[in-house]
Amino acid sequence: MMMKKNMLASAVTNMAPLRSKKLNEIESALRDVLSAYGCIEIFLPIYDYYDMLSGTTQGFSDEHIIRFIDRNTGKSLVLRPDFTPQVCRYAANYMNNYPLPIRLGYRGRVFRNVNMDKGIKSEKTQVGCELFGLEEMTGDIELLLIAERGIKALNLSGHRYVIGDMKFNSELLKLAGDLREEFLRALSAKNLDRMKQVIDSSAMDDKTKKFLKSIPFAYGGREVLKELYESSPNDEIGARVSYIEKFFDRLVEMGIDEKALVFDASECKGYDYYTGLTFEILHGGIGSKIGTGGRYDNLAGKFDFNVPACGMAFYVEEIINVDKPSEVKVSFDYMTGDQAQAEKLRTEGKTVLYVENNENRDKFLEFYEIGQIL
């Protein structure tokens, strides 16, 4: 069957003028926020080696990537599914002699092979940062402060930070002993019946069993952390809960609304990738994520840059869905048929639509918002 020339490739989309304008405004506001925190912006390749990305990208699988072959070398390449490995490699290759901490910012598109039936697009715009060499608590707090300042810069509200912790999960798995893999699978799938079966079949004491069974229901603010601490079956778990409590306290002291902070004790996505706190920024208006972040202290070491690291990314298209363009038409300050006059106004910082044929002016008014016609 012959393909129509005006057809789009599957799972991609055009972006209309007003939506494009909104995307640029969001990017600009977030870049200003990153700059305020000392993040140096870098630009990275849109595709990279399969072998590099396969061992360094969270959730990497052949099913979810867009892969092709370099005709010159025969090597397998992948459209970038994630910025973080590339940023780590950049820091390792070009900034390993810089004083720590190093803060790097980026913006651009990531690509995933997606299920078209779900209406998901294969390319997404992200603005984000990676922080290298900060002490754990300091870095974790800075990430959330960047996220909060970014959201305020976009005049958004109604968001929550859902926080997980892989160190906490690691201690849970130690409790599960030989059944750790089965417990992790059940916890990841939120399969409560299977989780109960795994716990009941173990040789754990009753206090430990009760604690593990409570994990899927441990979702909330400080009251949840208090309950987890009081019911902790050992000192290691208690100490980690104390760290998270201190983290919450510091964020509230720094101005983040306590009601926006939620701990999810069962969050274990990326268990083999993240090494500490993780977070998702959820917005009630669209019921989905507008950003994510976390700590991955082992990743930079894969590029021989052995420093602690953490990072986050804003999801720009999702933010547009929260804060949709208010205009109906593309607007200009002026419309004129005098080209010299148009140039003079542009010099003054005005936006000008130059229309050579006066007979077409009325037609332009159907499609554009004009402040003044000269």
C-alpha positions, 0 to 999 in steps of 0.5 A, spaced: 500 500 500 502 506 498 503 511 503 500 518 503 506 523 503 502 527 508 501 522 513 505 522 520 510 517 522 506 512 528 507 515 535 509 522 533 506 529 533 506 536 530 506 541 535 501 547 533 504 554 534 501 556 540 503 550 544 510 551 541 510 557 544 508 555 551 513 549 550 518 555 549 516 559 555 516 553 560 523 551 557 526 558 558 523 559 565 526 552 567 532 553 564 533 560 569 531 556 575 537 551 573 541 557 572 540 560 579 542 553 582 549 554 578 547 548 573 551 549 567 547 547 560 550 542 556 548 539 549 548 532 548 547 527 542 540 525 540 543 518 539 548 514 542 551 507 542 547 501 544 552 498 548 553 504 552 546 505 554 544 498 555 548 498 561 546 505 564 539 506 562 534 505 568 529 500 565 532 499 558 530 494 554 530 492 547 522 492 547 522 500 549 528 503 545 528 505 537 534 502 535 538 502 528 545 501 525 550 505 523 552 504 516 559 506 516 561 502 522 555 497 523 555 498 530 548 499 533 545 505 535 539 508 539 535 514 539 536 517 546 531 514 551 534 518 557 539 523 559 542 521 565 548 516 562 550 521 557 550 527 562 554 522 567 559 520 561 560 528 559 562 529 567 567 523 567 570 525 560 570 533 560 570 535 568 573 530 572 578 535 574 573 540 576 572 542 583 566 538 586 560 539 586 558 539 579 551 541 577 549 540 569 543 542 566 540 539 559 534 540 555 531 536 549 528 530 547 528 523 549 525 517 545 521 510 547 518 505 543 511 505 545 504 502 545 501 506 540 494 503 542 495 507 549 495 514 545 502 515 548 507 519 544 514 516 542 518 523 543 518 527 549 521 534 551 525 534 558 528 539 562 533 537 567 539 537 571 544 532 574 548 534 581 555 530 582 559 530 588 554 533 593 553 530 600 547 525 600 542 530 604 545 536 601 543 533 594 537 530 596 534 537 598 537 541 593 533 536 588 527 538 591 528 545 592 530 545 584 523 542 583 519 546 587 522 553 585 521 550 577 514 549 579 513 556 582 516 559 576 511 556 572 505 558 577 503 551 578 499 549 584 496 542 586 502 538 586 505 533 590 512 529 591 511 522 592 518 520 595 520 513 595 527 510 598 531 504 595 535 504 601 529 503 605 527 498 600 534 494 601 533 493 608 526 490 607 529 485 602 534 483 608 528 482 612 525 477 607 532 473 607 532 467 602 525 470 599 527 477 597 526 476 590 519 473 591 518 479 596 520 484 591 516 481 585 510 481 589 511 488 592 513 491 585 507 488 582 503 491 588 500 483 589 498 483 596 495 476 596 502 473 594 506 478 598 502 475 604 503 468 602 511 469 601 511 473 608 507 467 612 511 462 609 518 465 612 521 463 618 521 471 620 518 473 627 511 475 628 514 483 629 517 482 622 512 479 619 507 484 621 512 490 619 512 487 612 505 486 611 504 494 613 508 496 607 503 497 602 499 501 606 504 506 608 503 511 604 502 518 607 506 524 611 510 525 617 504 520 621 506 514 616 514 515 618 512 516 625 508 509 625 514 506 621 519 508 626 515 506 632 514 499 629 521 498 626 524 491 627 531 493 627 536 499 628 537 499 621 530 500 618 529 505 624 535 509 622 533 510 615 526 512 617 529 517 621 533 520 615 527 521 611 524 524 617 529 529 617 529 530 610 522 532 610 523 537 616 529 540 612 524 541 606 519 544 610 524 549 614 526 551 607 519 553 605 516 546 601 508 545 604 508 539 608 502 537 605 505 536 598 510 531 601 508 524 601 512 517 603 511 511 599 514 505 603 512 500 597 515 504 592 521 500 588 521 502 581 528 502 579 531 498 585 537 496 581 538 503 579 537 508 584 541 508 591 537 512 595 531 517 595 527 517 589 521 522 587 515 523 582 512 530 582 504 528 581 499 533 579 492 532 580 489 536 574 492 531 569 493 525 574 500 523 571 507 525 573 510 532 571 517 530 573 521 525 576 528 524 580 532 520 584 539 518 587 544 513 583 551 513 586 553 508 582 552 510 575 558 515 574 562 510 577 561 506 570 564 511 567 570 511 572 568 518 575 566 515 582 562 520 586 555 521 589 550 523 584 543 525 583 538 528 578 531 530 576 527 532 570 521 536 568 516 533 563 515 539 559 509 536 555 505 534 561 506 541 564 503 543 558 497 539 559 496 542 566 497 549 564 494 549 557 495 556 552 490 561 554 490 564 547 486 562 541 490 565 536 497 567 535 498 574 537 502 580 534 503 587 536 502 590 530 500 589 522 503 594 517 504 594 510 510 599 510 516 594 511 520 600 513 515 602 519 515 594 520 523 594 521 523 600 526 518 597 530 522 591 531 528 595 533 523 597 539 522 590 541 515 590 538 512 583 534 510 586 527 506 582 522 508 585 515 503 584 510 505 587 503 498 586 499 493 590 503 487 586 500 489 580 504 489 584 511 482 582 513 483 575 511 489 575 516 485 577 522 481 571 521 487 567 523 491 572 528 490 576 534 493 583 532 494 589 537 494 595 532 493 595 525 497 601 521 
